[in-house]
Amino acid sequence: MTIVNDGPADWLRSAYCEAAGWIDIYGIRVVGPDLAMRCLDAPLAIPPEGKTILKPRGYHLLMRGLVAPLVAGTRLPMTLHFENAGSLDVDLQVQAPGLVGSPTLFMENGAD
């Protein structure tokens, strides 16, 4: 998912989906054969007039406490909550899990 910001800096504070008990915002780093993943301590920065990409090998939303298994090909409504932009409803397509590939560093508000 790509979050595009046409205005001043903003922050993704949380996300909600009826299919999950809760959703955490995570960053992940691929280091050789190992993964380092952690929940962000602060909201995810969305740069002014810029974009932030959420993907399996970087920033992503980790859904916990699923009420039922997710089925590839189905649609999943979710609400994203931003500091300045407020709430935004999105409709995501569930995809089959993929492989983790090339190294990707995660940064929290501009710092490693």
C-alpha positions in Angstrom: 0.0 0.0 0.0 1.3 3.4 -0.9 0.2 6.4 1.3 0.4 9.6 -0.7 0.4 12.9 1.1 -0.5 16.0 -0.9 -0.2 18.4 2.1 2.0 19.1 5.1 3.7 16.3 7.2 1.3 13.8 8.7 1.5 10.6 10.8 -0.3 7.3 10.6 -1.4 6.8 14.2 -3.4 3.5 13.9 -5.5 1.3 11.8 -8.7 -0.6 12.4 -10.2 -3.7 10.7 -13.2 -5.8 11.8 -11.2 -8.9 10.8 -8.6 -8.3 13.5 -8.5 -7.7 17.2 -5.9 -5.0 16.8 -3.3 -3.8 14.2 0.2 -2.7 15.0 2.5 -0.6 12.8 5.8 -2.4 12.3 9.1 -1.9 10.7 11.3 -4.8 9.4 14.9 -5.1 8.4 16.3 -8.0 6.4 19.8 -8.8 7.6 21.2 -11.7 5.6 19.0 -14.7 6.4 17.6 -13.0 9.5 14.7 -10.6 10.1 14.6 -7.9 12.7 11.0 -6.7 13.2 9.6 -4.3 15.8 6.5 -2.4 16.6 7.0 1.3 16.1 7.0 3.3 19.3 5.7 6.4 17.6 3.2 7.1 14.7 4.6 6.4 11.2 5.7 9.7 9.5 4.2 10.5 6.2 6.4 13.2 4.6 5.0 16.5 3.3 4.1 16.4 -0.4 5.5 12.8 -0.4 4.6 9.2 0.1 5.3 6.2 2.4 5.1 2.7 1.1 3.9 -0.2 3.3 5.1 -3.6 2.2 6.2 -7.0 3.5 9.9 -6.0 3.6 9.5 -2.6 5.2 6.9 -0.7 7.1 3.7 -2.7 7.4 0.5 -3.2 9.3 0.6 -6.4 11.5 -2.9 -7.7 12.1 -3.3 -9.6 15.4 -6.1 -11.6 16.8 -7.7 -12.5 13.5 -11.3 -13.5 13.9 -11.0 -15.9 10.9 -8.3 -16.9 8.4 -7.7 -14.5 5.6 -8.5 -15.8 2.1 -6.3 -14.8 -0.9 -8.3 -12.8 -3.5 -10.9 -11.4 -1.0 -11.3 -7.7 -0.2 -10.6 -6.4 3.3 -12.0 -3.0 4.4 -9.7 -1.1 6.8 -9.7 2.4 8.3 -6.5 4.3 8.7 -6.3 7.0 11.3 -3.9 10.0 10.6 -2.8 12.8 13.0 -3.9 15.6 10.6 -5.9 14.0 7.8 -8.3 12.1 10.1 -9.7 8.8 9.2 -9.5 7.2 5.7 -11.4 4.1 4.6 -9.5 1.8 2.3 -10.3 -1.5 0.6 -7.3 -3.9 0.5 -7.0 -7.1 -1.5 -5.8 -10.1 0.4 -2.8 -11.8 -1.3 -1.0 -15.0 -0.7 2.2 -14.7 1.5 5.3 -14.0 -0.6 9.0 -14.5 0.0 11.1 -11.9 1.9 13.8 -10.7 -0.5 16.3 -7.9 -0.7 17.5 -6.0 2.4 15.3 -3.1 3.4 16.1 -0.8 6.3 13.4 0.6 8.5 13.5 4.1 10.0 11.5 5.6 12.7 10.7 9.3 12.1 13.9 9.7 10.1 16.3 7.8 12.3 17.6 4.2 12.2 
